[in-house]
Amino acid sequence: MPMPRRVARCEECGETREMATKSECFKCYRQRQRAADEPVDRHSPGIRREQREQLKAYSKLMIALSELGVSRKRVLQVRDIVAPYIAPVAEFLRAGERERSCVHVHDDVDGPRKPLPSMRDEDDQLAG
């Protein structure tokens, strides 16, 4: 059986109550603790649902670029293109900010691109 709490006169409020410390009742003690703590809004999470959806879409885009084997410069270009769309969640993406470079979308980074062969070209090569 737990020991009963000490009952005494609180030095803060002057009421006779169960004591949390030698000089404060639980009411005054918790009031002081809450004032010292950073306020927490339990009804509004740090990342809202729509922000989470944007972060998830951005993550999927970066993963897809990686799986496709896109070059680093092209990835940076894509990141710059989608920047206006992810502006509402940009504060959550600051970790890699030091790597950010200004890559212009119109720069010809990898030289002129060769057209992809079509299925018809491959069939002609096999037949001929």
C-alpha positions, 0 to 999 in steps of 0.5 A: 500500500503506497504511503499517503502524501504529506499534507501541508500549507503551500508556500505559493498559494497558501492552501493546505493540500498534498505536497509535490515538493517541500514547499509546493502543492501539486497545483502550484508545482504543475502550474510552474512546470507548464509555464516552463515547458514549451506549449504543445498543441496536441490537436495540430501535429507538426506535419499536417496531412497535406504536407505529409502527402507532398513529402511522400510524393516528393520522396517517390519522385526522388526514388523513381529518378534514382531507380531510373539511373538519372544523373545527379545534374538531371536530378538537381534540375528536376528538383529545381522544376518541382521547387514551387510545388514543394514550397509549402514543405520546404522547411522540412527538406532543409537537410541537404540545402548545402548541396543546392546548386543553380542548374538551369533547365535549358543547359545541355548538360549531357550533350545532344541527346540521341533519339531512342530507337523504336521497335520498328528500327530494331525489327529492321536491323534484325530482318536486314 
